[in-house]
Amino acid sequence: MSRSLAGGERKVLHVNTRSLVEALTYAIVLPLGLAWSGHSFAQSSSSQTDTELSKESLNPVSRQITLPLRYEAELENGVDDQAKQTIEIDNAIVPFQLNDDWALITRTKLPLIVQPPKKKGEEWTTGLGNGYTTFFFSPTRGNGFYWGAGPLLYFPTATNSALGVNRWGSGVSAAFIKKDQSPWVIGAVVNNIWSFGGEGGDRTNQFLLNPFVSYHFGSGWAVGSSLNITANWIASGEKWTVPLGGGFSKTLHAGKQAIKFSFDAYYNAVRPKSDKDTVVLQSTLTFLFPR
């Protein structure tokens, strides 16, 4: 694989394609395979409207399987203001009913990153970043308000030190959502990840606060904002990244398959480097499997 750089020079990217394919395969197939025993993937007989499916797709402790695939471009990231690009499984949900009162909700995130050089003369870097799975324990009954809390497991899936750390990690996470008959949906996810073990000095101690709000017009159309506010506690300089922005989405059926398209744009109003990573563009395709 190769990529053109400024000035026409070509740099060769050495990518372990087999490792990337295997990791992505495990990340998708394993959770869906585990879910097979408790859930039917037949695009079924769900009586939910497109708007109801759109609202439920935002639920971090949903009882339906969702598979979001996201393309993200972080503008002005590299030495010549090239864009960092990410294709990721963005918090795919697989729920498990434990008993009449509780469910276990798993949410898995795994990014494939194409990162521009940070200094003149360096090469582009392509590979997996660190992924993680969150395990929310959530009560099965709610009256428009739903919540979950539990541990998360951080994977040493980064294929290059520029893309992540070669360490396992863990942390805690909590989520809530207010969703009823009104057109408004509001909620938040919060977690902190600490890495442990491994070699070298690179570690992870990162905080995430993801508040989200959306308004649903009907017929599957919605507008909203989902802010990934982060803090790198061990960074030597500025620690916080705070974006502002939002986007729109449309939920529909392709045959019997429910899908959701969304596009979002964010401006990092607070960021570690004032002249870099100013704008983030996101395009997401989500496959929905209602019960």
C-alpha positions in Angstrom: 0.0 0.0 0.0 1.3 3.5 -0.8 0.2 7.1 -0.4 1.2 10.3 -2.1 2.8 13.0 0.0 3.4 16.6 -0.6 5.8 17.3 -3.4 4.9 14.1 -5.3 7.1 11.9 -3.2 5.7 8.4 -2.5 6.2 6.6 0.8 5.5 2.9 1.2 3.4 1.8 4.1 4.2 -1.5 5.6 0.9 -2.9 6.9 0.4 -6.4 8.3 -2.8 -7.0 6.3 -3.4 -10.4 7.8 -3.3 -9.1 11.4 -5.7 -6.2 10.5 -8.1 -8.5 8.8 -8.0 -11.0 11.7 -8.5 -8.4 14.3 -11.5 -6.8 12.5 -13.0 -10.2 11.8 -12.8 -11.1 15.5 -14.2 -7.8 16.6 -17.3 -8.2 14.3 -17.9 -11.9 14.2 -17.2 -12.9 17.8 -19.7 -10.5 19.4 -22.3 -11.4 16.8 -21.6 -15.1 17.2 -22.0 -14.9 21.0 -25.3 -13.1 20.5 -26.7 -15.7 18.2 -27.7 -18.0 21.1 -29.9 -15.3 22.6 -31.1 -13.2 19.7 -32.5 -13.8 16.2 -30.9 -11.9 13.4 -33.9 -12.4 11.1 -34.9 -9.0 10.0 -38.1 -9.5 11.7 -41.3 -8.6 12.5 -40.5 -5.5 14.6 -43.3 -3.1 14.7 -41.1 -0.1 15.6 -41.3 2.9 13.3 -38.2 4.5 11.8 -38.3 7.3 14.3 -38.6 4.8 17.2 -35.6 2.9 15.8 -33.7 6.2 15.4 -34.2 7.1 19.0 -33.3 3.6 20.3 -30.1 3.6 18.2 -28.8 6.3 20.5 -29.4 4.2 23.7 -26.0 3.0 25.1 -27.9 0.3 27.1 -30.2 -0.7 24.3 -31.7 -4.2 24.2 -31.3 -4.4 20.5 -28.1 -5.3 18.5 -26.5 -2.4 16.7 -23.5 -2.3 14.4 -22.3 1.3 13.7 -19.5 1.6 11.1 -17.9 5.1 11.1 -15.6 7.1 8.8 -13.9 10.0 10.6 -11.5 12.7 9.2 -9.6 14.9 11.6 -8.5 17.9 9.5 -5.1 19.7 9.9 -3.6 16.7 11.8 -0.2 16.1 10.0 2.9 18.2 9.3 1.4 19.6 6.0 -2.2 19.8 7.4 -3.2 16.4 6.0 -6.2 14.7 7.5 -6.0 11.8 9.9 -8.6 9.2 8.8 -10.3 6.5 10.9 -12.6 3.7 10.0 -14.0 2.1 13.1 -16.6 -0.1 14.7 -18.1 2.6 16.8 -19.6 1.1 20.0 -21.3 -1.9 18.5 -23.9 -3.2 21.0 -24.7 -6.8 21.8 -27.1 -7.3 24.8 -27.6 -10.4 27.0 -30.6 -11.0 29.2 -29.3 -12.2 32.6 -32.6 -12.7 34.4 -36.0 -10.9 34.7 -34.4 -7.9 36.4 -31.0 -7.4 34.8 -29.2 -7.4 31.4 -25.6 -7.2 30.4 -24.9 -4.8 27.6 -21.6 -5.0 25.7 -20.3 -2.1 23.6 -17.2 -2.6 21.5 -15.1 0.0 19.8 -12.2 -0.7 17.4 -10.5 1.8 15.1 -8.4 1.3 11.9 -6.3 4.5 11.5 -4.5 6.1 8.6 -2.3 8.8 10.2 -0.2 11.4 8.4 3.4 12.1 9.4 4.0 14.5 12.3 7.4 15.7 11.1 9.0 16.3 7.7 10.5 13.2 6.3 8.4 10.7 8.3 6.1 8.2 6.7 2.3 7.8 7.0 1.2 5.2 9.5 -1.6 2.7 9.0 -3.0 0.1 11.4 -5.3 -0.6 14.3 -5.5 1.6 17.3 -6.5 0.4 20.8 -10.0 -0.9 21.2 -12.2 -1.6 24.2 -15.4 -3.3 25.3 -17.6 -1.9 28.0 -19.8 -4.2 30.1 -22.9 -2.3 31.3 -25.1 -4.0 33.9 -28.5 -2.5 33.4 -31.9 -3.0 35.0 -34.4 -4.3 32.5 -37.3 -2.1 33.5 -37.5 1.7 33.1 -40.1 4.4 32.7 -38.4 6.6 30.1 -35.1 6.7 32.0 -32.5 3.9 31.5 -29.1 3.5 32.9 -26.1 1.1 33.2 -22.7 0.8 34.8 -19.8 -1.5 34.8 -16.2 -2.3 33.9 -14.5 -2.0 30.6 -11.6 -4.0 29.0 -9.0 -2.1 27.0 -7.2 -4.2 24.3 -3.5 -4.0 23.1 -4.7 -4.1 19.5 -2.5 -1.1 18.3 -0.3 -2.3 15.5 2.1 0.7 15.8 3.3 2.7 18.8 2.2 5.9 16.9 -1.4 4.6 17.0 -1.7 3.4 20.6 0.0 1.5 23.4 1.0 -2.1 23.6 -0.8 -2.7 27.0 -4.0 -4.1 28.4 -6.1 -1.8 30.4 -9.3 -1.4 32.3 -11.6 1.1 33.8 -15.1 2.0 34.8 -18.0 3.4 32.9 -21.6 4.6 33.4 -24.4 5.6 31.0 -27.9 7.0 31.2 -30.5 8.0 28.7 -33.9 9.8 28.9 -36.1 8.6 26.1 -39.9 8.6 26.0 -42.7 9.7 23.7 -41.4 13.2 23.3 -39.1 14.0 20.2 -36.2 14.7 22.6 -33.5 12.2 23.6 -30.8 13.1 26.0 -28.1 11.1 27.7 -24.4 10.7 28.5 -21.7 8.1 28.7 -18.7 8.6 31.0 -15.6 6.4 31.5 -11.9 6.5 32.5 -9.3 4.0 31.1 -6.1 3.1 32.8 -3.5 0.8 31.1 -1.3 -1.7 33.0 1.5 -4.1 32.3 3.5 -4.1 29.1 6.9 -2.5 28.4 8.1 1.0 27.9 6.9 4.3 29.2 3.8 4.8 27.1 0.7 4.5 29.2 -3.0 5.4 29.0 -5.0 7.4 31.6 -7.8 8.9 29.7 -11.2 10.3 30.6 -14.2 10.5 28.3 -17.5 12.4 28.8 -19.9 11.9 26.0 -23.1 13.9 26.5 -25.6 13.7 23.6 -28.9 15.3 22.7 -31.2 14.8 19.6 -34.5 16.0 18.3 -36.6 13.6 16.1 -38.9 15.1 13.5 -40.6 11.9 12.4 -40.1 9.7 9.3 -36.7 8.7 10.7 -35.1 12.2 10.4 -33.3 13.8 13.4 -30.7 16.4 14.3 -28.4 16.2 17.3 -25.0 16.5 18.9 -22.8 13.9 20.5 -19.7 15.5 22.1 -16.6 13.4 22.9 -15.0 15.5 25.6 -11.7 13.9 26.6 -8.9 14.5 29.0 -5.4 12.9 28.8 -4.4 13.0 32.4 -0.7 12.1 31.8 -0.1 14.6 29.0 2.7 17.0 29.7 0.9 20.0 28.3 -2.8 20.8 27.7 -4.9 17.8 28.7 -8.5 18.6 27.4 -10.2 18.3 24.1 -13.7 19.9 24.0 -15.6 19.8 20.6 -18.7 21.8 19.6 -21.0 20.8 16.7 -23.6 18.3 15.6 -25.3 16.8 12.6 -28.3 15.1 11.1 -29.4 11.5 10.6 -32.0 9.5 8.7 -33.2 6.0 9.7 -35.0 3.8 7.1 -35.4 0.3 5.9 -33.6 -1.3 3.0 -35.9 -4.2 2.4 -36.3 -5.7 5.8 -33.0 -4.4 7.1 -33.2 -1.3 9.3 -30.3 1.1 8.8 -29.3 4.6 9.9 -27.2 7.2 8.0 -25.7 10.1 9.9 -23.3 13.0 9.2 -21.7 15.2 11.9 -19.1 18.0 12.0 -17.3 19.2 15.1 -14.9 22.1 15.9 -12.4 21.4 18.7 -12.8 24.6 20.6 -10.4 23.4 23.3 -7.5 21.2 22.1 -3.9 20.4 23.1 -2.3 22.1 20.1 -4.1 25.3 19.1 -3.2 25.0 15.3 -4.0 21.3 14.9 -7.0 19.0 14.8 -9.4 21.9 14.5 -12.3 20.1 12.6 -13.6 16.6 12.8 -16.0 15.2 10.2 -17.9 11.9 10.7 -20.1 9.8 8.5 -21.7 6.7 10.1 -23.7 3.8 8.7 -25.5 1.8 11.5 -27.1 -1.6 11.0 -30.0 -2.0 13.4 -31.4 -5.4 14.5 -34.6 -4.8 16.5 -36.0 -7.5 18.7 
